[in-house]
Amino acid sequence: MNGSGCAPGTAAVAVSSDNTAFTVTYSDYLAQVGPGAAPIEFRKNCQLNLVVHVPHGFTYAIAQADYRGFAHLAKGARGFQQAGYYIQGTSPTSRIGHNFSGPYSDNWQTTDRKEVHELVFAPCGEERSVNINTELRVYEGSSNADKNTSFMTMDSTDGSVNTKYHFAWKKCNA
């Protein structure tokens, strides 16, 4: 992991016991604008590079990703959550984004889902890393950032984010 949203010691990965999903937990993923916020704090990201050990005769793709957090956006401010996905050595990154508009002060949740025919599977018989680049952005818009703070986090009620990624597995042709 690397990025302004997942500094060392602020994120962890856990794999489900059935190997169909993994969860990334963040403790300090916050994008913000407003009084006291540095200009670079409007955007945070986290680049994940995961080595997936694939059972012989199988391959995988990322079929779905679930994100959640909290946003407080002043009237006129905007928020944006995005993720890009690619398997090492495959076609260009697929990006999916979600917009939020102020006024907004509540939990948020988004789901990125691919239809079966859209899935990009790792090549059979090769171990390839999967790369996921997540991002949060907060824009001042027409709000007054000298007086109003707007922010987005990836977090849950226990103070950490649980971002869940779902694998699609398939058998390779022998």
C-alpha contacts under 8 A as a table, 3 or more apart, distances in Angstrom:
res1	aa1	res2	aa2	distance
1	M	6	C	6.78
1	M	7	A	8.00
1	M	8	P	7.92
1	M	11	A	7.88
1	M	46	C	6.66
1	M	47	Q	5.62
1	M	48	L	4.69
1	M	49	N	6.40
2	N	6	C	6.13
2	N	7	A	6.54
2	N	8	P	7.69
2	N	46	C	5.68
2	N	47	Q	5.27
2	N	48	L	6.79
3	G	6	C	5.38
3	G	7	A	6.12
3	G	44	K	7.39
3	G	45	N	5.42
3	G	46	C	4.45
3	G	47	Q	6.01
4	S	7	A	5.90
4	S	29	Y	7.74
4	S	44	K	5.28
4	S	45	N	5.54
4	S	46	C	6.46
5	G	26	Y	8.00
5	G	28	D	6.40
5	G	29	Y	4.35
5	G	30	L	6.70
5	G	44	K	5.04
5	G	45	N	4.92
5	G	46	C	5.23
5	G	135	E	7.98
6	C	9	G	7.73
6	C	10	T	5.48
6	C	11	A	5.57
6	C	26	Y	6.74
6	C	28	D	6.79
6	C	29	Y	6.45
6	C	45	N	7.44
6	C	46	C	5.56
7	A	10	T	5.62
7	A	11	A	7.40
7	A	28	D	7.94
8	P	11	A	7.20
9	G	12	A	7.80
10	T	26	Y	5.73
10	T	27	S	5.17
10	T	28	D	5.97
11	A	24	V	6.76
11	A	25	T	5.33
11	A	26	Y	4.39
11	A	27	S	6.33
12	A	24	V	5.57
12	A	25	T	5.24
12	A	26	Y	6.81
13	V	22	F	6.81
13	V	23	T	5.63
13	V	24	V	4.51
13	V	25	T	6.45
14	A	22	F	5.53
14	A	23	T	5.26
14	A	24	V	6.56
15	V	19	N	6.31
15	V	21	A	6.15
15	V	22	F	4.20
15	V	23	T	6.42
16	S	19	N	5.21
16	S	20	T	6.47
16	S	21	A	5.47
16	S	22	F	5.67
16	S	23	T	7.81
17	S	20	T	7.97
18	D	21	A	7.76
19	N	22	F	7.50
20	T	166	H	5.96
20	T	167	F	5.21
20	T	168	A	7.30
20	T	169	W	8.00
21	A	164	K	6.77
21	A	165	Y	5.38
21	A	166	H	4.40
21	A	167	F	5.66
22	F	164	K	5.79
22	F	165	Y	5.41
22	F	166	H	6.85
23	T	162	N	6.07
23	T	163	T	5.38
23	T	164	K	4.37
23	T	165	Y	6.26
24	V	161	V	7.32
24	V	162	N	5.71
24	V	163	T	5.13
24	V	164	K	6.52
25	T	160	S	5.98
25	T	161	V	4.89
25	T	162	N	4.82
25	T	163	T	6.49
26	Y	29	Y	6.25
26	Y	154	M	7.10
26	Y	155	D	6.94
26	Y	160	S	5.25
26	Y	161	V	4.84
26	Y	162	N	7.07
27	S	155	D	7.20
27	S	159	G	6.72
27	S	160	S	4.78
27	S	161	V	6.66
28	D	160	S	7.86
29	Y	44	K	7.00
29	Y	45	N	7.99
29	Y	153	T	5.57
29	Y	154	M	5.74
29	Y	155	D	7.64
30	L	41	E	7.91
30	L	44	K	6.71
30	L	136	L	7.63
30	L	151	F	6.94
30	L	152	M	5.82
30	L	153	T	4.48
30	L	154	M	6.96
31	A	41	E	5.43
31	A	42	F	5.03
31	A	43	R	5.35
31	A	44	K	5.57
31	A	136	L	6.09
31	A	137	R	5.93
31	A	138	V	6.13
31	A	151	F	5.55
31	A	152	M	5.44
31	A	153	T	6.50
32	Q	37	A	6.59
32	Q	41	E	5.50
32	Q	42	F	4.84
32	Q	43	R	7.46
32	Q	137	R	7.64
32	Q	138	V	5.77
32	Q	149	T	7.13
32	Q	150	S	5.63
32	Q	151	F	4.12
32	Q	152	M	6.54
33	V	37	A	5.54
33	V	38	A	7.64
33	V	39	P	7.42
33	V	41	E	6.74
33	V	42	F	5.56
33	V	138	V	6.57
33	V	139	Y	6.99
33	V	140	E	6.51
33	V	145	A	6.35
33	V	149	T	5.75
33	V	150	S	5.48
33	V	151	F	6.48
34	G	37	A	5.49
34	G	140	E	7.84
34	G	144	N	7.95
34	G	145	A	4.31
34	G	146	D	5.76
34	G	147	K	6.65
34	G	148	N	5.49
34	G	149	T	4.12
34	G	150	S	6.32
35	P	145	A	6.54
35	P	146	D	5.47
35	P	147	K	6.24
35	P	148	N	6.86
35	P	149	T	6.28
37	A	41	E	6.35
38	A	41	E	5.48
39	P	42	F	6.47
40	I	43	R	6.46
41	E	44	K	6.78
42	F	137	R	5.48
42	F	138	V	5.09
42	F	139	Y	6.66
43	R	135	E	7.13
43	R	136	L	5.69
43	R	137	R	4.40
43	R	138	V	6.61
44	K	135	E	5.67
44	K	136	L	5.35
44	K	137	R	6.59
45	N	133	N	6.90
45	N	134	T	5.43
45	N	135	E	4.15
45	N	136	L	6.33
46	C	133	N	5.65
46	C	134	T	5.29
46	C	135	E	6.52
47	Q	131	N	7.06
47	Q	132	I	5.79
47	Q	133	N	4.25
47	Q	134	T	6.44
48	L	130	V	7.95
48	L	131	N	5.56
48	L	132	I	5.08
48	L	133	N	6.15
49	N	129	S	6.31
49	N	130	V	5.83
49	N	131	N	4.63
49	N	132	I	6.68
50	L	129	S	5.31
50	L	130	V	5.29
50	L	131	N	6.45
51	V	127	E	7.57
51	V	128	R	6.56
51	V	129	S	4.47
51	V	130	V	6.54
52	V	127	E	7.09
52	V	128	R	7.00
52	V	129	S	6.27
52	V	130	V	7.29
53	H	127	E	6.83
54	V	58	F	6.37
54	V	59	T	6.36
54	V	60	Y	7.65
54	V	127	E	7.14
55	P	58	F	5.72
55	P	59	T	7.80
56	H	125	G	7.22
57	G	124	C	7.28
57	G	125	G	7.06
57	G	171	K	5.82
57	G	172	C	5.20
57	G	173	N	7.56
57	G	174	A	7.25
58	F	124	C	6.70
58	F	125	G	7.81
58	F	169	W	6.78
58	F	170	K	5.62
58	F	171	K	4.42
58	F	172	C	5.15
59	T	121	F	6.46
59	T	122	A	5.86
59	T	123	P	6.86
59	T	124	C	5.62
59	T	125	G	7.81
59	T	169	W	5.81
59	T	170	K	5.60
59	T	171	K	6.43
59	T	172	C	6.50
60	Y	121	F	5.28
60	Y	122	A	5.78
60	Y	167	F	6.39
60	Y	168	A	5.50
60	Y	169	W	4.53
60	Y	170	K	6.37
61	A	119	L	6.19
61	A	120	V	5.76
61	A	121	F	4.50
61	A	122	A	6.38
61	A	167	F	5.72
61	A	168	A	5.23
61	A	169	W	6.72
62	I	65	A	7.62
62	I	119	L	7.24
62	I	120	V	7.75
62	I	121	F	7.95
62	I	165	Y	6.97
62	I	166	H	6.00
62	I	167	F	4.79
62	I	168	A	6.13
63	A	113	R	5.95
63	A	114	K	5.49
63	A	115	E	7.59
63	A	116	V	7.75
63	A	119	L	6.58
63	A	165	Y	7.79
63	A	166	H	5.70
63	A	167	F	5.50
63	A	168	A	5.51
64	Q	111	T	6.99
64	Q	112	D	5.48
64	Q	113	R	4.37
64	Q	114	K	6.42
64	Q	165	Y	5.88
64	Q	166	H	5.04
64	Q	167	F	7.17
65	A	111	T	5.68
65	A	112	D	5.14
65	A	113	R	6.59
65	A	163	T	7.17
65	A	164	K	5.65
65	A	165	Y	4.33
65	A	166	H	6.08
66	D	109	Q	7.27
66	D	110	T	5.93
66	D	111	T	4.51
66	D	112	D	6.50
66	D	163	T	5.66
66	D	164	K	5.19
66	D	165	Y	6.46
67	Y	109	Q	5.56
67	Y	110	T	5.24
67	Y	111	T	6.27
67	Y	154	M	7.41
67	Y	162	N	7.14
67	Y	163	T	4.87
67	Y	164	K	6.88
68	R	107	N	7.30
68	R	108	W	5.49
68	R	109	Q	4.14
68	R	110	T	6.35
68	R	154	M	5.76
68	R	155	D	6.42
68	R	156	S	6.95
68	R	161	V	6.82
68	R	162	N	7.05
68	R	163	T	6.78
69	G	107	N	5.64
69	G	108	W	5.34
69	G	109	Q	6.51
69	G	152	M	7.25
69	G	153	T	5.29
69	G	154	M	3.91
69	G	155	D	4.30
69	G	156	S	5.84
69	G	161	V	6.60
70	F	105	S	7.53
70	F	106	D	5.77
70	F	107	N	4.17
70	F	108	W	5.59
70	F	152	M	5.82
70	F	153	T	5.31
70	F	154	M	6.45
70	F	155	D	6.42
70	F	156	S	7.63
71	A	79	G	7.95
71	A	104	Y	6.80
71	A	105	S	5.56
71	A	106	D	5.77
71	A	107	N	6.27
71	A	108	W	6.86
71	A	150	S	7.73
71	A	151	F	5.73
71	A	152	M	4.24
71	A	153	T	6.29
72	H	102	G	7.76
72	H	103	P	7.67
72	H	104	Y	5.57
72	H	105	S	4.18
72	H	106	D	6.69
72	H	150	S	5.41
72	H	151	F	5.34
72	H	152	M	6.41
73	L	76	G	7.89
73	L	77	A	5.57
73	L	78	R	6.61
73	L	79	G	7.26
73	L	101	S	6.98
73	L	102	G	4.65
73	L	103	P	5.39
73	L	104	Y	5.01
73	L	105	S	6.23
73	L	149	T	7.56
73	L	150	S	4.50
73	L	151	F	6.13
73	L	152	M	7.78
74	A	77	A	5.36
74	A	102	G	5.13
74	A	103	P	4.86
74	A	104	Y	6.78
74	A	143	S	6.28
74	A	148	N	6.51
74	A	149	T	7.02
74	A	150	S	5.70
75	K	101	S	7.83
75	K	102	G	4.49
75	K	103	P	4.08
75	K	104	Y	7.61
75	K	142	S	7.66
75	K	143	S	5.83
76	G	101	S	7.11
76	G	102	G	5.41
76	G	103	P	6.76
76	G	140	E	7.23
76	G	141	G	5.43
76	G	142	S	4.60
76	G	143	S	4.60
77	A	101	S	6.24
77	A	102	G	5.10
77	A	103	P	7.23
77	A	138	V	7.35
77	A	139	Y	5.72
77	A	140	E	4.80
77	A	141	G	4.69
77	A	142	S	6.27
77	A	143	S	5.38
77	A	150	S	7.00
78	R	99	N	7.32
78	R	100	F	5.69
78	R	101	S	4.62
78	R	102	G	5.92
78	R	138	V	5.79
78	R	139	Y	5.11
78	R	140	E	6.70
78	R	141	G	6.31
79	G	99	N	5.89
79	G	100	F	4.81
79	G	101	S	6.29
79	G	136	L	7.40
79	G	137	R	5.64
79	G	138	V	4.43
79	G	139	Y	6.22
79	G	151	F	7.78
79	G	152	M	6.97
80	F	97	G	6.98
80	F	98	H	5.71
80	F	99	N	4.66
80	F	100	F	6.06
80	F	135	E	7.98
80	F	136	L	5.71
80	F	137	R	5.03
80	F	138	V	6.41
81	Q	97	G	5.66
81	Q	98	H	5.25
81	Q	99	N	6.66
81	Q	134	T	7.58
81	Q	135	E	5.73
81	Q	136	L	4.67
81	Q	137	R	6.55
82	Q	95	R	6.96
82	Q	96	I	5.64
82	Q	97	G	4.07
82	Q	98	H	6.24
82	Q	134	T	5.76
82	Q	135	E	5.20
82	Q	136	L	6.62
83	A	95	R	5.65
83	A	96	I	5.64
83	A	97	G	6.53
83	A	132	I	6.72
83	A	133	N	5.45
83	A	134	T	4.24
83	A	135	E	6.18
84	G	93	T	5.84
84	G	94	S	5.39
84	G	95	R	4.18
84	G	96	I	6.52
84	G	132	I	5.58
84	G	133	N	5.10
84	G	134	T	6.51
85	Y	93	T	5.40
85	Y	94	S	5.32
85	Y	95	R	6.52
85	Y	130	V	7.50
85	Y	131	N	5.85
85	Y	132	I	4.72
85	Y	133	N	6.71
86	Y	90	T	6.82
86	Y	91	S	7.29
86	Y	92	P	6.84
86	Y	93	T	5.02
86	Y	94	S	6.66
86	Y	130	V	5.99
86	Y	131	N	5.37
86	Y	132	I	6.71
87	I	90	T	5.58
87	I	91	S	7.93
87	I	120	V	7.99
87	I	121	F	7.94
87	I	122	A	6.36
87	I	128	R	6.59
87	I	129	S	5.95
87	I	130	V	4.40
87	I	131	N	6.02
88	Q	128	R	5.62
88	Q	129	S	5.38
88	Q	130	V	6.04
88	Q	131	N	7.06
89	G	128	R	7.76
90	T	122	A	7.72
96	I	112	D	6.69
98	H	110	T	7.34
100	F	104	Y	7.85
101	S	104	Y	6.56
102	G	105	S	7.99
114	K	118	E	5.82
114	K	119	L	6.12
115	E	118	E	5.23
115	E	119	L	6.59
116	V	119	L	5.48
122	A	126	E	7.68
122	A	128	R	6.79
123	P	126	E	5.91
123	P	128	R	7.90
124	C	172	C	5.99
136	L	152	M	6.96
136	L	153	T	7.67
137	R	152	M	7.55
138	V	150	S	7.05
138	V	151	F	6.26
138	V	152	M	6.88
140	E	143	S	5.57
140	E	144	N	6.98
140	E	145	A	5.90
140	E	150	S	7.57
143	S	148	N	7.18
144	N	147	K	5.67
144	N	148	N	5.80
145	A	148	N	4.90
145	A	149	T	6.23
145	A	150	S	7.81
154	M	160	S	7.38
154	M	161	V	5.12
154	M	162	N	7.90
155	D	158	D	7.78
155	D	159	G	5.65
155	D	160	S	4.49
155	D	161	V	3.58
155	D	162	N	6.84
156	S	159	G	5.32
156	S	160	S	5.23
156	S	161	V	5.09
156	S	162	N	6.76
157	T	160	S	7.36
